[in-house]
Amino acid sequence: MDRTTTYYVFNERGTGRYKPFRTLDLGLRYSIPIFKKLEFFAEANVYNTTNYRGVRYWEASWNVDDSGNYARSDDYYSPTQYYRGRSYDLAGGFRF
């Protein structure tokens, strides 16, 4: 089965620019050697430290009718996914 992908551009270059976003993740790991290669570790992570909750993805689909005419979908540019707020996790265990 031969598959091809075709990309169509309908606007001038740069018209689909969105507000930039930045997230910051921090992590801390501490290890204690126990015996030869065996060590105990503890780890803490904070994801999205800045607590940014902006839009991550937008709807960008187009509809095509039988005669080949293109039209934006009804929910074009609507947000489809947001960044999660700040979250944490803790882990501990043994490495060998």
C-alpha positions in Angstrom: 0.0 0.0 0.0 1.5 3.3 -1.1 0.9 6.1 1.4 1.7 9.7 0.7 1.2 12.9 2.8 0.3 16.2 1.3 0.7 19.5 3.2 -1.4 22.5 2.1 -0.6 26.0 3.2 -3.5 28.5 3.1 -2.0 31.6 4.7 1.2 33.6 4.6 4.2 32.3 6.5 4.0 33.2 10.2 0.3 33.7 10.5 -0.1 30.6 12.7 2.1 31.9 15.5 1.0 31.4 19.1 2.0 32.9 22.4 5.3 31.2 23.6 5.3 29.2 26.8 7.9 28.0 29.2 7.7 25.4 31.9 10.4 24.6 34.5 10.9 21.2 36.1 13.2 20.7 39.1 14.6 17.4 40.5 16.7 16.4 43.4 18.3 13.0 44.0 20.3 11.8 47.0 22.2 8.4 47.2 23.7 6.6 50.1 26.2 3.8 49.3 25.4 0.7 51.4 27.6 -2.2 50.2 29.8 -2.4 47.1 27.4 -1.4 44.2 24.3 -1.4 46.4 23.0 2.1 47.3 19.8 3.6 48.6 18.4 6.6 46.8 15.7 9.2 47.4 14.4 11.4 44.7 11.9 14.4 44.6 10.6 16.1 41.4 8.5 19.2 40.9 7.0 19.5 37.5 5.8 22.9 36.0 7.4 24.8 38.9 6.1 28.1 37.5 2.5 26.7 37.5 1.9 27.8 33.9 -1.6 26.7 32.8 -1.8 27.9 29.3 -3.0 26.2 26.1 -0.8 23.3 24.9 -2.6 22.3 21.6 -5.2 23.9 19.3 -7.6 22.3 16.9 -6.3 22.7 13.4 -8.3 20.4 11.2 -9.8 21.2 7.8 -12.8 19.6 6.1 -12.8 18.7 2.4 -16.0 18.2 0.4 -16.5 15.9 -2.6 -15.5 18.7 -5.0 -12.2 19.3 -3.3 -13.1 22.5 -1.5 -11.4 23.1 1.8 -13.0 24.8 4.9 -11.8 25.1 8.4 -13.6 22.9 10.9 -16.2 24.6 13.2 -13.9 24.4 16.2 -10.7 25.6 14.4 -8.3 27.3 16.9 -10.2 26.0 19.9 -8.0 24.7 22.7 -7.8 20.9 22.8 -5.3 20.5 25.7 -3.9 22.6 28.5 -0.8 22.3 30.5 -1.3 20.7 33.9 -0.7 22.8 37.0 2.2 22.2 39.3 2.7 18.6 40.4 5.1 16.6 42.6 6.4 13.1 42.9 8.7 11.3 45.4 10.5 8.1 44.9 12.9 6.0 46.9 14.6 2.6 46.5 17.7 0.6 46.0 20.1 0.6 43.1 22.6 -2.2 42.4 
